[in-house]
Amino acid sequence: MARTPLVLPLIFAGLVLGAAALTAGVGRSDPAPMPAETAKVIAELPAGDWRLDKAHASLIFRVDHLGFSNYTARFTRWDATLTLDPRNPAAASLTAEVDAASIETDYPDPASLDFNATLRGETWLDTTRHPKMTFRSTRIEMTGPQTATIVGDLTLRGVTRPVRLEARFNGGYAHNPYDAAGARIGFSARGVLNRGDFGIDYGIPAPGSKMGVSNAVEIILETEFSLKAG
């Protein structure tokens, strides 16, 4: 059977800071307090438009292939901007753009089959007519001291659908003399989308079968953002 792992995205990208709001109610416990070290980091971080550090960012996707493996590939050209006041993370906004033609699959023999080109084609990403994928957050829901759900609109192949990313704040530091890029923060995020919702339905297994490539596409993001002083 031909290898037909699939798709995409996006993006992106995770940001979360601050404490979750306390939830009142009988029998319901308060969320764990924010670690003191994390609270200190957040207090020192500046507000502004944080830009993705492309040298320290990965956009990976995985699909189930025949039930035998989680086929893994990535997009290599993408960018994102995070508008963030660390003391008011729920008001943050995230935008991202992915070059759909930058898909990279590690197919072993490009001479016999350029699998990257296959996935750029009309059946899959159709990058000639739809060269960009975009993501714009619509709301941020704090789920813990260092975690949040990012809800946003993903546009892929000309179709826009809502997606959710579960994000975690990994740490950061304020401006200092040791990092020329400026203040820095880091996040990890994961999400799942159904490719069929975006018109990419080739090879989806019949109900009750795994003979094909899963409709569900797992998105995995590792990101760092920087903000220059001034």
Secondary structure, 3 states (H helix, E strand, C coil): CCCCCCCCCCCCCCCCCCCCCCCCCCCCCCCCCCCHHHHHHHHHCCCEEEEECHHHCEEEEEEEECCCEEEEEEECCEEEEEEECCCCHHHCEEEEEEEHHHEECCCCCCCCCCHHHHHHCCCCCCCCCCCEEEEEEEEEEEEECCEEEEEEEEEECCEEEEEEEEEEEEEEECCCCCCCCCEEEEEEEEEEEEHHHHCCCCCCCCCCCCCCECCEEEEEEEEEEEECCC
